[in-house]
Amino acid sequence: MMTMPIARWIEAVLADKGLAARYGEAARGYLAILERHFFAKWDAKAWRELAGGRGLYYWPPRPYQPKPVSLPMNQYTAFGRTIIKLWQLTGKQIYRDRAEKMARMVKSLLRVKDGAYWWYYAEPVADWDGREKPSFVEHTHYADMDVGFMIDAYEAGIVFDRQDMQRLTNTFLKVMWNGSLDHPTVAGAVDGGNGTSTALADFVRLAQFDPRVWTICYRINRNTKDIKRLALILACEKYAR
């Protein structure tokens, strides 16, 4: 979650001649740090591939945890969002490979009901997980990160397609939203349960598929004290016009 904004900053600098002239050396230095100390370090010790061309990152064994544990979706996709950006910045196939395999993992865990997606926070995807059943249905504040990865992958042409985006939009509008534009609320989980939530900084990007999403997210958060969240929502206002 910390490295992805850094990667976006690198991209913005290197794409602009004026910024590149002033900050290009720093941007390339940060890129080298991300490649070596973020990706290479953790990929060597915590990446695993599974059946169906899927993959994810996991917690390696530790003194108090003798067996590996697969990360929940929102955690390995947070890693994946930076990896997508590293592929876009460098063109290196290893980043594309990891992003594709994580995207396949995510897509394999999505359930379809009435044209909408729902999914769990974590599932026993590998033999080492030792869980017979999935955990709870994904809460909205975690799902916001999951959806961010799925949209990033879609926009990069990786695994997810327009039908996937429509199903996610249906999740938001037909399952999670209360149907009111005057007093909108959004559920606290992707199946419509668990109270309400205001964590919509990546869900708002679904407004490119239905502009009502932006209106809902803005009206819920327009009085928020979380300036970062509101800024991210306002940055997507272009989709509502």
Secondary structure, DSSP 4 states (H G I P E B T S, - for coil): --HHHHHHHHHHHHT-HHHHHHHHHHHHHHHHHIIIIIIIHHHHHHEEEETTTEEEEEEPPBTTB-S-EEPPHHHHHHHHHHHHHHHHHH--HHHHHHHHHHHHHHHHT-EEETTEEE-BS----SGGG--SS--SBPBHHHHHHHHHHHHHHHHTTSS--HHHHHHHHHIIIIIIB-S-SSS--BBSBTTS-SSB----TTGGGGGGT-THHHHHHHHHHTT-S-HHHHHHHHTTGGGG-
